[in-house]
Amino acid sequence: MEINGRTAKTIFGGSAPKQTDGSSWHNSDGILDNWSKREWSDGLQIGSLEDLDCLCVQTENNTYEITVLSRHTGEVMVRGGQFFPERTPVHLAGSSLGGSFLKLRGIYLGFNLEFQFDGRRIVTSRVKSIGMVVE
């Protein structure tokens, strides 16, 4: 995986996760019980990283370079997609399926990323892979 001339080692990638019964999470995004029982093993929490760690996140439509500014608050610098052609400071709200549930400050395969920027909510397409940029 490569972003802006830098190499990123894939740490999560592949198909969207399935529930224990084999069905897709996207078919049950409104069921709190399924959401709370999910293992959350196919992604990461920004809080588990170090400040200034850099990720390469590929979605269905774009590739994003995300640099952690504050792992405790979710403040990041992002570049990618139509809304962030240049490095832009934003708040990484978390991952969702486009409904009312949000995994705060998390990035997970098969889920949409949600950023808060300039009073707006920016939602990406679904995450396909997550890589750690190596220097």
C-alpha atoms as one frame of an Amber mdcrd trajectory, in Angstrom:
protein
   0.000   0.000   0.000   1.382   3.435  -0.861   0.197   6.978  -0.181   1.825
  10.186  -1.364   5.086   8.403  -2.116   5.264   6.729   1.309   4.815   3.044
   2.077   2.070   1.815   4.384   2.028  -1.679   5.866  -1.502  -3.135   5.748
  -2.670  -4.011   9.251  -6.350  -4.679   8.456  -7.763  -5.561   5.063 -10.131
  -7.863   3.264 -13.854  -8.248   3.002 -16.406  -6.627   5.264 -16.845  -8.488
   8.554 -19.761 -10.852   9.143 -21.818 -11.480  12.234 -21.467 -14.805  14.032
 -24.461 -16.152  12.066 -22.699 -15.225   8.784 -24.966 -12.305   7.836 -23.608
  -8.851   7.043 -23.521  -6.094   9.666 -25.060  -3.808   7.076 -28.321  -5.755
   7.242 -28.738  -5.137  10.964 -27.266  -1.695  11.543 -30.257  -0.607  13.616
 -30.098  -3.402  16.159 -28.314  -2.268  19.315 -27.871  -5.802  20.612 -25.829
  -6.832  17.544 -23.762  -3.646  17.725 -22.882  -4.116  21.396 -21.970  -7.822
  20.947 -19.621  -7.125  18.032 -15.991  -8.177  18.658 -14.451  -5.054  17.017
 -11.327  -6.993  16.016 -11.080  -5.748  12.417  -9.950  -2.202  13.009  -8.502
   0.105  15.586  -9.193   2.871  18.036  -7.258   6.123  17.597  -6.600   5.994
  21.354  -4.468   2.863  20.853  -2.046   4.790  18.617   0.616   7.362  19.426
   0.334  11.033  18.551   1.857  11.657  15.089   1.292   8.049  13.959   0.181
   8.076  10.336  -2.402   5.771   8.746  -3.350   5.032   5.161  -7.060   4.197
   4.946  -8.540   2.949   1.683 -12.284   3.240   1.251 -14.413   2.055  -1.640
 -13.878   5.407  -3.390 -10.762   7.130  -1.988  -7.515   6.786  -0.075  -6.961
   8.908   3.034  -3.762   9.796   4.851  -4.623  10.307   8.519  -2.071  11.655
  11.009  -3.017  11.491  14.695  -2.674  14.871  16.394  -4.331  13.903  19.689
  -5.169  10.267  20.330  -7.231  11.272  23.363  -9.576  13.683  21.569  -9.630
  12.249  18.028  -8.053  15.319  16.461  -6.302  14.275  13.250  -4.824  15.727
  10.088  -6.455  14.196   7.002  -5.728  14.328   3.282  -7.726  12.548   0.582
 -11.076  12.439  -1.160 -12.912  15.426  -2.587 -13.256  17.276   0.732  -9.605
  17.088   1.824  -7.260  17.660  -1.150  -4.696  19.175   1.263  -3.804  18.188
   4.821  -6.669  19.481   6.925  -7.131  19.396  10.716 -10.426  17.648  11.567
 -12.040  15.627  14.334 -12.356  11.899  13.630 -15.762  11.195  15.140 -15.540
   7.464  14.437 -17.048   4.675  12.336 -20.679   4.010  11.514 -22.933   2.188
   9.104 -24.601   5.466   8.213 -27.185   5.162  10.984 -27.363   6.493  14.500
 -24.686   4.235  16.050 -21.098   5.507  16.064 -17.978   3.656  17.264 -16.231
   6.701  18.735 -12.747   7.441  17.383 -12.606   4.045  15.670 -11.665   2.954
  12.140 -13.138  -0.428  11.125 -13.363  -2.470   7.931 -16.738  -2.276   6.203
 -17.767   0.854   8.107 -17.911   4.498   7.007 -15.545   7.022   8.591 -17.148
  10.168   9.976 -15.173  13.396  10.279 -16.300  16.679  11.873 -15.022  19.635
   9.876 -16.074  23.276   9.844 -19.389  22.483  11.544 -20.207  19.719   9.045
 -20.209  15.938   9.147 -18.198  14.352   6.318 -18.925  10.639   5.763 -16.652
   8.457   3.625 -17.523   5.317   1.699 -16.876   2.014   3.481 -13.329   1.223
   4.655 -11.585  -1.534   2.679  -8.133  -1.526   4.295  -6.105   0.185   7.018
  -2.334   0.561   6.879   0.330   2.077   9.106   2.678   4.414   7.233   6.278
   3.395   7.770   9.099   5.919   7.473
